């Protein structure tokens, strides 16, 4: 049986405490009035001189041309106030969603092993079950955040603003009215409950049957898990796309992309496999998982390699199709990312998410070297955090973005929580499953 290392547990607790302080600072330092925004702008102008004033004026003028709602400085300041107030919310949501999607992606990988009757991965099942233990607390945080957003989210999810649906309002928006059958708060929250309930129910069912199979005399529980996994995968691939539309794509409600659900999934899946590999290597280095050999690590690294390419394919395909069509409501997503001040992040994330994994994991021998996999995994996870950051921040924070105390604090809190939940779950049962019909194949797996 695995026992949670005191040093690792202490590290997780320190991360959470430090993270809470960083998150609290983010909310405390956010401006509450337009006067606070003007003071911030004055400090920026004093720090950067006339160039900053020129840039600010230019931004206002550009805002006038792009959107009639920002036709004077007062409205521009109001927009800045909302953006700066959104920053700590976005920092929390990005880190929250990032670790949640690792647990969810791991659950999907786990279900695929059952549904496909894969033999190589059985010795990794308890690692996957431990990682998916974060799904429930992660779901509760997501649910709480979305309920708060629905309660007063007119600045975060802008489609919730009533003025857009009032024909008498100067902000009346025909596009949002046309989408109101889908983008309305009650139906949006009902869908969220369905997603989270379905995913968590499968996780509870699958882990329960897995533990029962350890002492079973036949394959009844295994067969039930296999059937449930098939149904779950069908449910997941429908609801994951809908979740991506609801939670992320609707932040830019005029925009739509048929590839977006797959794009989010690719980021989720490669991050999940990376964490499976890293946790496996850590446990193996501590003397646990004796049945895990270099061939298992090789296959995990191969998945990291393959899905990094898959992510890049979707990154380019989504961009190419939308940019080539040149439809204003679609290109609106790429303008701030490709031509605005997110350009460095948007283009730069190709390095950790594609170029680096290709160069490091192309060689078959390197896929068997633990420290190579760990090093590459850290880079990949950083890259996909940036990916989620770029998906969310331009729509919520605009050009007021930064990676500072709120963002780092949010990462530390959810990282600490993730470590604490996952490694606590790993102590609850033996790290090697029993009774699985493919266990011997997995134990003697050689690539």
C-alpha positions in Angstrom: 0.0 0.0 0.0 1.2 3.5 -0.8 1.5 6.0 2.0 1.3 9.7 1.4 4.8 11.2 1.9 4.9 13.8 4.7 7.1 16.1 2.6 4.7 15.9 -0.4 1.7 16.5 1.8 3.3 19.5 3.5 4.2 20.8 0.1 0.6 20.5 -1.1 -0.6 22.3 2.0 1.9 25.1 1.6 0.9 25.5 -2.0 -2.8 25.8 -1.0 -2.1 28.4 1.7 0.2 30.4 -0.5 -2.4 30.2 -3.3 -5.2 31.4 -1.1 -3.1 34.4 -0.2 -2.4 35.1 -3.8 -6.0 34.8 -4.8 -7.1 37.0 -2.0 -4.6 39.7 -3.0 -5.9 39.5 -6.6 -9.5 40.3 -5.5 -8.3 42.9 -2.9 -6.1 44.8 -5.4 -8.8 44.9 -8.1 -10.3 48.4 -8.7 -13.8 49.0 -7.4 -14.5 52.3 -9.0 -13.7 54.3 -12.2 -11.6 56.6 -10.0 -9.4 53.6 -9.1 -9.0 52.9 -12.9 -8.0 56.5 -13.5 -5.4 56.3 -10.8 -4.0 53.1 -12.3 -3.8 54.8 -15.7 -2.0 57.8 -14.1 0.6 55.4 -12.6 1.0 53.7 -16.0 1.5 57.1 -17.7 4.0 58.2 -15.2 5.9 54.9 -15.5 5.9 54.8 -19.3 5.7 58.5 -20.2 3.9 60.0 -23.2 4.1 56.8 -25.2 1.7 55.2 -22.8 -0.7 58.1 -23.1 -0.5 57.8 -26.9 -1.2 54.1 -26.7 -4.2 54.7 -24.4 -5.7 57.3 -26.7 -5.1 55.1 -29.7 -6.8 52.2 -27.9 -9.8 54.5 -27.2 -10.0 55.6 -30.8 -9.7 52.0 -32.1 -12.5 51.1 -29.6 -14.7 53.8 -31.1 -14.3 52.4 -34.6 -14.8 48.8 -33.5 -17.7 49.2 -31.1 -20.2 52.1 -30.7 -20.7 51.2 -27.1 -17.2 52.7 -26.3 -17.6 56.0 -28.1 -16.2 58.1 -25.4 -13.6 57.9 -22.7 -16.1 57.3 -19.9 -17.3 54.1 -21.5 -13.8 53.1 -22.1 -12.9 53.6 -18.5 -16.0 51.5 -17.5 -14.8 48.8 -19.9 -11.4 48.9 -18.3 -12.9 48.7 -14.8 -14.8 45.5 -15.8 -11.7 44.0 -17.4 -9.6 44.6 -14.3 -12.3 43.3 -12.0 -12.5 40.2 -14.2 -8.8 39.5 -13.9 -8.8 37.6 -10.5 -12.0 35.7 -11.6 -10.2 34.6 -14.8 -7.1 33.7 -12.9 -9.1 31.4 -10.7 -11.2 30.0 -13.5 -8.2 29.2 -15.8 -6.3 27.3 -13.0 -9.6 25.6 -11.9 -10.5 24.4 -15.3 -6.9 23.4 -16.1 -6.6 20.9 -13.3 -10.3 19.8 -13.7 -9.6 18.9 -17.3 -6.6 16.8 -16.3 -8.8 14.7 -14.1 -11.5 14.5 -16.7 -9.0 13.7 -19.5 -7.6 10.9 -17.4 -11.1 9.5 -16.8 -11.6 9.4 -20.6 -8.2 7.6 -21.1 -9.2 5.1 -18.4 -12.6 4.5 -20.1 -10.9 4.0 -23.5 -8.7 1.3 -22.0 -11.8 -0.6 -20.8 -13.8 -0.1 -24.0 -10.9 -1.1 -26.3 -9.9 -4.0 -24.0 -6.3 -2.8 -24.0 -3.9 -5.0 -22.3 -0.8 -2.9 -21.8 -2.2 -0.3 -19.4 -3.8 -2.5 -16.7 -0.9 -1.9 -14.2 -1.6 1.8 -14.5 -5.3 1.6 -13.6 -4.9 2.6 -10.0 -2.8 5.6 -11.0 -5.6 6.7 -13.3 -8.2 6.1 -10.6 -6.2 8.2 -8.1 -5.9 11.1 -10.6 -9.6 11.0 -11.4 -10.4 11.3 -7.6 -9.9 15.1 -8.2 -12.9 15.1 -10.5 -15.4 15.5 -7.7 -13.8 18.4 -5.8 -12.9 20.0 -9.2 -16.5 19.7 -10.3 -17.7 21.4 -7.1 -15.3 24.3 -7.6 -16.4 24.6 -11.3 -20.1 24.5 -10.3 -19.6 27.1 -7.5 -17.8 29.4 -10.0 -20.5 29.1 -12.6 -23.3 29.7 -10.1 -21.5 32.9 -9.0 -21.1 33.9 -12.6 -24.8 33.3 -13.3 -25.7 35.3 -10.2 -23.7 38.4 -11.1 -21.8 37.5 -14.3 -22.9 40.3 -16.6 -19.3 41.3 -17.0 -17.8 37.8 -17.2 -20.3 36.1 -19.4 -21.5 39.1 -21.3 -24.4 37.3 -23.0 -26.1 37.3 -19.6 -26.6 41.1 -19.8 -30.3 41.8 -20.1 -29.8 44.9 -22.2 -28.7 42.8 -25.2 -32.2 41.3 -25.4 -34.2 44.5 -24.9 -35.3 45.9 -28.3 -35.6 49.3 -26.7 -32.0 49.3 -25.6 -29.1 50.8 -27.6 -27.2 47.7 -26.8 -29.8 45.4 -28.4 -28.0 42.5 -30.1 -29.8 40.5 -32.8 -27.1 37.8 -32.9 -27.4 37.1 -29.1 -31.2 37.1 -29.4 -30.9 34.5 -32.1 -28.8 32.3 -29.8 -30.9 32.9 -26.7 -32.6 29.5 -27.1 -29.2 28.0 -26.2 -27.5 30.8 -24.3 -30.0 31.4 -21.5 -29.0 31.1 -17.8 -31.5 28.4 -16.7 -30.8 26.0 -19.6 -27.0 26.8 -19.3 -27.0 25.8 -15.6 -29.1 22.7 -16.3 -26.6 21.5 -18.9 -23.8 22.1 -16.5 -25.4 19.9 -13.9 -25.9 17.2 -16.4 -22.3 17.2 -17.6 -20.9 17.1 -14.1 -23.3 14.6 -12.8 -22.8 12.2 -15.7 -19.0 12.4 -15.6 -18.8 11.9 -11.8 -21.4 9.1 -11.8 -19.3 7.1 -14.3 -16.1 7.7 -12.2 -17.9 6.5 -9.1 -19.3 3.4 -10.8 -16.1 2.4 -12.6 -13.9 2.7 -9.5 -16.4 0.8 -7.4 -16.5 -2.0 -9.9 -12.7 -2.0 -10.2 -12.3 -2.5 -6.5 -15.0 -5.1 -6.4 -13.2 -7.0 -9.2 -10.1 -7.4 -7.0 -11.9 -10.0 -4.9 -14.3 -11.4 -7.5 -14.2 -15.0 -8.7 -15.5 -14.2 -12.2 -15.5 -11.3 -14.7 -18.9 -9.9 -13.9 -17.6 -6.5 -12.6 -15.1 -6.2 -15.4 -17.8 -6.7 -18.0 -20.1 -4.2 -16.3 -17.2 -1.7 -16.4 -16.5 -2.3 -20.0 -20.1 -1.7 -21.0 -20.4 1.4 -18.8 -17.2 2.7 -20.4 -18.7 2.5 -23.9 -21.8 4.4 -22.8 -19.7 6.9 -20.9 -17.5 7.6 -24.0 -20.6 8.3 -26.1 -22.0 10.6 -23.4 -18.6 12.3 -23.0 -17.9 13.1 -26.6 -21.3 14.8 -26.9 -21.2 16.7 -23.6 -17.5 17.7 -23.9 -18.2 19.7 -27.0 -21.2 21.3 -25.4 -19.2 22.0 -22.2 -16.6 23.8 -24.4 -19.2 25.9 -26.1 -20.9 26.8 -22.8 -18.0 27.5 -20.5 -15.4 28.9 -22.9 -16.7 29.6 -26.4 -19.7 31.6 -25.0 -17.2 34.1 -23.4 -17.0 35.4 -27.0 -20.7 34.8 -27.8 -20.7 36.1 -31.4 -18.0 33.6 -32.3 -18.5 30.0 -33.2 -16.3 27.1 -34.3 -17.2 23.5 -35.1 -13.7 22.4 -34.2 -13.5 24.1 -30.8 -14.8 21.1 -28.8 -12.1 18.9 -30.3 -9.5 21.5 -29.8 -10.3 21.7 -26.0 -10.3 17.9 -25.9 -6.9 17.6 -27.5 -5.4 20.0 -24.9 -7.2 18.1 -22.1 -6.1 14.7 -23.3 -2.4 15.4 -23.8 -2.3 17.1 -20.4 -4.0 14.1 -18.7 -1.6 11.6 -20.3 1.3 13.7 -19.3 0.2 13.7 -15.6 -0.4 10.0 -15.7 3.2 9.5 -16.9 4.6 11.9 -14.2 2.7 10.3 -11.3 3.7 6.9 -12.5 7.3 7.8 -12.7 7.2 9.4 -9.2 5.5 6.3 -7.7 7.9 4.0 -9.5 10.9 5.9 -8.2 9.6 5.4 -4.6 9.6 1.6 -5.0 5.9 1.3 -5.9 4.5 0.0 -9.1 7.1 -2.8 -9.6 5.2 -4.2 -12.5 5.5 -1.0 -14.5 8.5 -1.2 -16.9 10.2 1.0 -19.5 7.8 -0.2 -22.2 4.8 1.3 -20.2 6.6 4.6 -20.0 7.5 4.4 -23.7 3.8 4.0 -24.6 2.7 6.9 -22.3 5.4 9.1 -23.9 4.3 8.0 -27.3 0.8 9.2 -26.5 2.2 12.5 -25.3 4.1 12.8 -28.6 1.1 11.8 -30.8 -1.5 14.0 -29.2 0.9 17.0 -29.2 0.8 16.6 -33.0 -3.0 16.2 -32.9 -3.3 19.4 -30.8 -1.2 21.3 -33.4 -3.2 19.9 -36.3 -6.4 21.3 -34.6 -4.7 24.5 -33.7 -3.8 25.2 -37.3 -7.0 23.8 -38.8 -9.3 26.0 -36.7 -7.2 29.0 -37.5 -6.8 28.3 -41.2 -10.5 27.7 -41.9 -11.8 30.7 -39.9 -9.1 33.1 -41.2 -9.6 31.9 -44.8 -13.4 32.4 -44.6 -12.9 35.9 -43.2 -16.3 36.1 -41.5 -16.3 39.0 -39.0 -18.2 37.1 -36.3 -15.6 34.3 -36.5 -12.3 36.1 -37.1 -13.2 38.2 -34.0 -11.7 35.3 -31.9 -8.3 35.5 -33.7 -7.8 39.2 -34.1 -6.8 39.9 -30.5 -4.8 36.7 -30.3 -3.0 36.9 -33.6 -2.8 40.7 -34.2 -3.3 42.0 -30.6 -1.1 41.9 -27.5 -1.7 38.1 -27.1 0.3 37.4 -30.2 3.4 36.3 -28.4 1.5 33.8 -26.2 -0.7 32.6 -29.1 2.2 31.9 -31.5 4.7 31.1 -28.7 2.7 28.2 -27.2 3.6 26.2 -30.3 7.1 25.8 -28.8 6.1 23.9 -25.6 3.1 22.2 -27.1 4.5 21.1 -30.5 8.2 21.9 -31.2 9.7 20.8 -27.9 7.7 17.5 -27.6 8.6 16.6 -31.2 12.3 17.3 -30.8 12.6 15.5 -27.4 10.2 12.6 -27.9 10.9 11.8 -31.5 13.6 9.4 -30.5 12.3 6.1 -29.2 15.0 5.6 -26.6 14.2 9.0 -25.0 10.7 7.8 -24.4 12.0 5.3 -21.9 14.1 7.8 -19.9 12.1 9.0 -16.8 13.8 12.4 -16.4 13.3 13.1 -20.1 9.6 12.4 -19.8 9.3 14.5 -16.6 11.2 17.4 -18.2 9.1 17.3 -21.3 5.9 16.8 -19.3 6.5 20.0 -17.3 7.0 22.0 -20.5 3.9 20.5 -22.0 1.8 21.3 -19.0 3.0 24.9 -18.9 2.2 25.2 -22.6 -1.3 23.9 -22.2 -1.9 26.2 -19.2 -1.0 29.0 -21.6 -3.4 27.5 -24.2 -6.3 27.7 -21.7 -5.1 31.2 -20.7 -5.3 32.4 -24.3 -8.7 30.7 -24.8 -10.3 32.6 -21.9 -8.4 35.8 -21.0 -8.9 38.0 -24.2 -12.6 37.8 -23.8 -12.7 38.5 -20.1 -9.7 40.7 -19.3 -8.9 42.1 -22.7 -5.6 44.0 -23.0 -5.3 44.4 -19.2 -3.9 40.9 -18.9 -0.8 39.9 -16.9 0.7 36.8 -15.3 1.3 38.0 -11.8 0.2 37.2 -8.2 -3.4 36.3 -8.9 -2.5 33.9 -11.7 0.4 32.3 -9.8 -1.6 32.1 -6.6 -4.5 30.4 -8.4 -2.1 27.8 -10.0 -0.5 27.1 -6.6 -3.8 26.6 -4.8 -5.3 24.2 -7.3 -1.9 22.4 -7.8 -1.8 21.9 -4.0 -5.4 20.7 -3.9 -4.8 18.4 -6.9 -1.7 16.8 -5.3 -3.4 16.4 -1.9 -6.6 14.8 -3.3 -4.8 12.5 -5.8 -2.1 11.2 -3.5 -4.6 10.8 -0.7 -6.8 8.7 -3.1 -3.8 6.5 -4.0 -3.5 5.4 -0.3 -7.0 4.0 -0.2 -6.4 0.8 -2.2 -3.5 -1.4 -3.5 -1.7 0.1 -6.4 -2.1 -3.0 -8.5 -5.5 -4.2 -9.6 -6.5 -7.9 -9.4 -8.9 -10.1 -11.3 -8.5 -8.2 -14.6 -8.3 -10.7 -17.5 -5.5 -8.8 -19.2 -3.3 -8.3 -16.0 -0.7 -10.9 -17.0 -0.4 -9.3 -20.5 0.2 -5.9 -18.9 2.8 -7.3 -16.4 4.8 -8.8 -19.2 4.2 -6.1 -21.7 7.2 -5.3 -23.9 7.3 -2.8 -26.7 
